[in-house]
C-alpha cells in the first residue's frame, strides 16, 4: 500500500469522525418544531400553541438513537478503516496518521457510548425549556404597530 | 366536545347514478405535465433516430493492407452472441457497461493491441512508433461503399496474439478468475469473441467521418492511441453543473414563493386511526401475504448470491476453501443478484397495488379476484425459477439456437431469456387487468385527472415501458441494443417506478387521512413535470460512450442534471414524512399503526438524495464518467440507489400491508426496528467503508494511470482493494442477519396470521381511520366524498 493511499484513507476516516461528531451534536438537540429556537419568530407570528412534548413522543423519541446510532456507525467505520490501514502499512512515519485517527476513533466511540447512556441529553432538556419560554412570548399581532 | 363521525360508505343503490366527480386540481397542472412529458418523449425519439443512424458500422469484412481477411462481419455478430450467451456482460464489460470483476473488453483489447502495434513499430521509446500507432488506430479506414474495413499490417498481426490471450483467460483449466474452468473451449467461438472485442476497440479509437473524435467520444482514455476527453465531454460537464445549480435555485424559489408545494399535513383534522386488525381484508388482500413471503425469500436469496459475488472480488481463488467457481461462477451469481433485485422489488410493488385497491374503492373484491392474485403469484414464481435455471443452463451451452429465448439473453439487467421476459410482461399486464377489475366502478365516477386514475395510469405504465426492453435483439449492434436496454434500466426503473412510487406513497397518506387529496395530486403532478423534464431525455447519460454521437452526450449530460433537483428536495420531504405521521399520532387517541413503514419512507428519502442524487450526480458528469464508468463508484451508486430507494420502499410497502396481515399478538415493533436499523446501517457500511473509498481510489488510478489498468485484475487484487472489499463483511452480515431475516420472519407471521384475520363481510368497513369533527368544508376524502 503506497503512502498516498494511507494518507487518503486516513483523511477519509477523519472526515467520517467529523460527521460522527456533528451528528452527535445534532442528536442532543430537541427536534420539536415548537420547542426549537429556530422557529421562535414563526411561533410569535402565527401564535400556534405548542403541544406538550415528552421524550417518549414519537418520532422525537427516535432522534437520539437515529443520530447517535449513525454517529456510532461512522466512528466505528473510521476506526475499522484506520485499523486495517495500520495492519497493512505499519512502517514509516506515515503510519502515524492511521494510528492517530484510530486513537481519535476510540475516544469518539467512548464519548458516544457515554452520551447514549445519558439519555435524555441535557442539551435536549435545555432546548425544550427554551422552546417553552419562546412559546410564552407575546404574539406579534398583540404588539402595537410602530 | 367533538362527536365521532363515521365517514359514510359509498352509495350502493344501483338505481341512483353516482355523479362524476370533477377535477380536484386545476386543468393547467395536467396540461403542463402533458406538455413536459411529450417534450421529453420527443427528445427520446430524436435520440433513438440518432442512435440508429450514427452507430458504428459493422463491416462485412476486415482485411489487412495485404488483402488478407482478418475476420468478417459474421464473426463480429457471432462474437457478440458468444459474449451474451456465456454471460460475459455479467463478468466484465463492453463499452464500459456490464459487471466489474473482469476487464472492460473494449479497453482491454484496445490497450493490448496498441501495445503490440507499438512493439512492432519499434517500442515505446521510439517517437515514430508512437506516432504510427496513433495513426493506425485513429485513421478510419472503413469504406461504406464496399463495407470493408482495412487494418494495418501491425493491427492485423496483433489479432492472433489477442486470440491467444483471450483463449488463456477464458479456457483456463484452473478457473480462479471468477469464471468456471474451461468457460469457453471452442477455438472458433474464442476467435469470434476476439473479433467482437476488436471491432469494439476499433469503434473506440477510429475517428467518426468528418470528426476529430471516435465513435465512442474518445472513450476509453488510452494514451497509446491518443484517446483523451473531447471538448464535448468537458464543456457539457460544466454546463450540466450550471443546469443543476440553476434548476435547484429555481425550485427553491418556487417552494419559497408558493408555500402550498410539497407535502403538507391536514392540520385542522383530528383522526382516530383504526386498529389494523379491525380493518377487514378482502381475499385478494389476504393473498398478498404469500406475495410478501415470496418477496422476503427472494430478497434473502438476492443478498446471499450478492455476498457470493462480493467474495469473488475479495478472494478470487476460492470461497473459504470451497471451489465455488465450478458450480456458481461469478457471472452466474452476479446475474442472479441483479435479476433478483428487480424481481423481489417488483413482487412487493405488485402486492402493494393489489392490497391498496380495496382500500381505495372501499368495496369488496370483484368475483374471483383472490384466485387471480394466487394465479399471478404462481406465474411469477414460475418466471423467477424458470429464468434463473435457464440462465445457468444457457451459460453451460444448453438450448442450442434458442439460447436467447430460454437461456441467458445476456444483457445486464435483461439477462433472462426472451421467453421469460415476455411472460413477465404478460404477468404485469395481467396485474394491471386485476387492478382495473377492482377499480372499474370507482374510476367511472372520477375525472381522468384525479387520484384513482393516476394510480391506474402509473400501474399501466409499468408493463408498457417494460415491454420496450423486448426490442433488444442480440442481432443488432451494441449501440442499438443498449438504447432499448436502458428503456428498462433507466426509464422503467428510474422514472416510471419512481412515478408509481410517488403515486402509491401519496395514496397511502391520503387513505390514512394524513394528507389531503389535493396536496397529494400536486405532489404527483410536480413529480411528473420534474422527472419528465430531466429523467426522460436524461436516459442518455447511459449512452455517453456506447457509440452514439456527441449530440446525444450533450443532451444526456444537460438534462440528467435536472434529475437530481427533485432528489435534493427529498431531504426536506423525509422530515415531512416523519412529521406527518407524528402530527396525526399526537392528535389521535389511537396510536399511528405505521411508524416503521413511515421510517422506511424516511430512509427512501435519505437514500434517494444520497444514493441517487449525490452518488448518481458524482458519476453523471461526462468527464467523471469517462474515467470511472464500470468502477466501484458505479456500484456505489447502484447499491445505494437501488436498495436505498426501491429496496427500502418495497420493505415499507410490505410493512404497511403486514401491519394488517399479522395478528396483534404476533406483531413486533422490535423486529421492524431491528430490520430498519440493520438494513440502513448495513447499506451505509457497504457504501462508506467499502464502495465509496474503493471507487475514489479506482477513479484516481484511472486518471493517473489508465482506465485499462484501473479495471484490470491486478488492481482489483491489489492490497488496498482487497482490504476495502474485506471491510465490507461486517456490514453485509448485519444487513442479511439483522435486516433480511427479521423481515422474512414477519412475512411468515403474515401468512400464518392471515387465517385469523376477519374477512370482509357485507357492511364491513374498509376505512383506515375515522374522523373526529372536521370544520373544513372543502376537504374531500380519498373516496371522493365531502367530509
Interface residues (C-beta under 8 A of the other chain):
Chain A: X1 X5 X8 X9 X12 X16 X33 X51 X57 X58 X59 X60 X62 X69 X70 X73 X74 X77 X80 X81 X84 X85 X88
Chain B: X578 X579 X581 X582 X585 X586 X592 X595 X599 X677 X681 X684 X685 X688 X689 X693 X696 X697 X700 X719 X720 X723 X726 X727 X730
